[in-house]
Amino acid sequence: MLNLAILASGRGSNMVSLVEAVKKKDLPVKIVAVVTNKIGAPCLDKADSLGIPSYCLLPKDFSSRFEYDQALAEFLLEKGVDTICLAGFMWLLGAEFVSRFRGRILNIHPSLLPAFPGLEAQKQALSYGVKISGCTVHFVDEGLDSGPIILQETVPVLTFDTVESLSERILVKEHEIYPRALELLALGKLKVFGRQVEIMK
């Protein structure tokens, strides 16, 4: 049984897709908490409506990024959390935090990594003129969207796409592959060898 925390900063649509998948598929996952770093983030209301305890831990209440990461890690460990899904969490977790949950932090990113890491991936893709974009679920390491890749899904970039229209189509695929990646982790079907992730039968 995974004791999962979902960290989010925005509207929480990926959070909802994860919660619904856990319930629908009866996965061995207990969602312990939803945590945000932004006051009034919509994900808090969605968590409340789903009956999941939600918390707000603000970076401004700490003197450094290191102290915030340390406090966040301690908070999660006190709640019994052993696994984390980042769902639009706008905060780059430091090396010490990552080391405390190594191999147990998943993230979803709206590009086909390693292309277009960081912020505004969809805008980057359109500016570059790529014909295919998509999304990636990966393990989190100490870098920026640089951890071992678990699953990817492609989305065609259309001639008259805007950031908004491309984002909407990518989000549909995010809601498909993120729950799938969590399911594979919960069932013990992911094996990591360096940068390679093998999906076991």
N, C-alpha and C positions, 0 to 999 in steps of 0.2 A: 504494500500500500504506500503510494507516494503521498506525502503531506505537502501540498502545493500552495505557493503564494503566487499571485499574479500581480505584477507591478505595471502600472499604467499611468499615463499623464493626460489622456484626452478623452474621447467619447466612449472608448471601451468596446468597440464592436468585435475586436478579436477576443477580448475577454469573454464576451457573451458567447461567442462561438465555441470557446474552450469549455465553458460551463455547461452548455447544452450538450456537447459531445460526451462529457463525463457522465451526465445523467442518462442520455439516450443509450449509450453503449455499455453502461454499468461498468466503467473502467475502475481499476483498483487505485483510485485517486481521491483523496480528500482535499477539497479546496478550503484551506485554512483561513486565508485572508486575501483581500485586495488592498494594495497599498499604493498611494499616489504621492507625488512630490509637489502637487499644485492644489492650492485652495480652490474649491468649487469645481474641480474636474468632473465632467459628466459621468465618468466611470464610477464615481462614488454612489450616485443615485441608482445607477444600473445594478451595482453590487447589492445595494440595500433591497432593491425590488426582487432580486434573486435569492435573498436571504443569506447573503455571504457577508461576514464581518468586514468592514472597510475602515481604513485608517489613512491619515494624512501625516506624513513626516516631511517637514519643510527644510530645505537646505539652508535657508536664511537663519534658522535657529542654531546653526553650528558655525564654528569659526573657520572651518576648512572643508575641502572635499573629503579629505581623509577621515575627519571626525564624523561627517555625515555617513560615509560608507560604513564606518565602524558601528555607529549607532543603528543603522539599518540592518546590518548583519546580526547584531545582538538582539534586536527586536524580533527578527524572523526566527532566530534560533530559540528564543524564549517561547515563541508560539509553536515550536516543534516542527518548523518548516525544514524540509530537506531538499526540495526541488522548487525551481523558480521559472516562471514563464514571463518574459518581458513582452508587453503588449502596448507598444507605443509609449514606452517609458523614456522620457526625454532626459536622460542622465547617463553619462558614460561611467560605468562602474569601474573602480580601481582594481589594481592587481591583487591586493590583499583580500578584497571582497570576493573576487573571482576564485581565488585559491581556496577559500573556505567552502565553496559550493562547486568545485570543479567537476565538470561532467554532468552537472545537474542544473545548468542554466540554459534555457532555450530562448531564442529570439527569432522574430519574423521581420524580414526586411523587404521593401517593395522594389527590388531589382534582382537581376540574375547575378549575384555576387560571383566573383570579386568586382564586377562592374558596378560603378556608382554607389559606393558606400557612403555613410553619413546622411546628412540632411538633404531634403528635397531631391530624392533619388529619381522621381518621375520627371521633374524639371531637368535634371541632368541628362536623362535619357533622351528627352525631346530636343534639348539643345545640341546633343551629340549627333542626332539624326539616325539613331538605331531603328531597325525594322522590327526587332523583337525585344520585348522587355519581359517582366514577370516578377516572381517573388521567390524568396529563399528562406527556409528555416535552417538555423544553424546553432551549434553549440557556441556559447559565449566564451571568448578567451580575453586576454589582456589588451587586444587591439580593437580597432574600430570596425565592427562588422567583419571580422577576420577569422572567426572560429570555423572548425570543421563543418562542412555542409551536410545536412541530413536529407532534405527534400527541396526540389525546385519545381516550379511550374511556369510555363511560358505564356505570354500574352502578346498578340500582334500589336504593333504600333501603327495606327491608321493615319492616313495623310492629313486629316484635319483634326487630329487629336489635340486636346488641351490637357494641361496638368490635371484638371478635374476629371475629364472623361477617361483618361488613361488610369488615373488613380482608382476610379470606381470599378473598372474592369479587373484591375490587379487585386483589389480588395476581395472580390468574389473568389478568386483563387486562393488568397490568403486564408479565407474562412474554410477552405477545403483542406489545405495541406498542414495548417498549424495543428488542428485537432488530430490529424493522422500522425504527425510527428510525436505528439504527446502520448498517443495510444501506443506507438512503437516503444517509446521509452518506458512507459508504465508496464508493458508486457515483457520487458527485458530483451527486446529484439534489436537493440542498437549496440554495436561493438565499434569502438574507435581504435584505429591503428594509425597513429600520427595524424595526418590530415584526412585520412580516409575513414568514412563511416560505412560500415557494412550493415545491411538490414538482413537479419537472420530470418529464416523460414519458420 
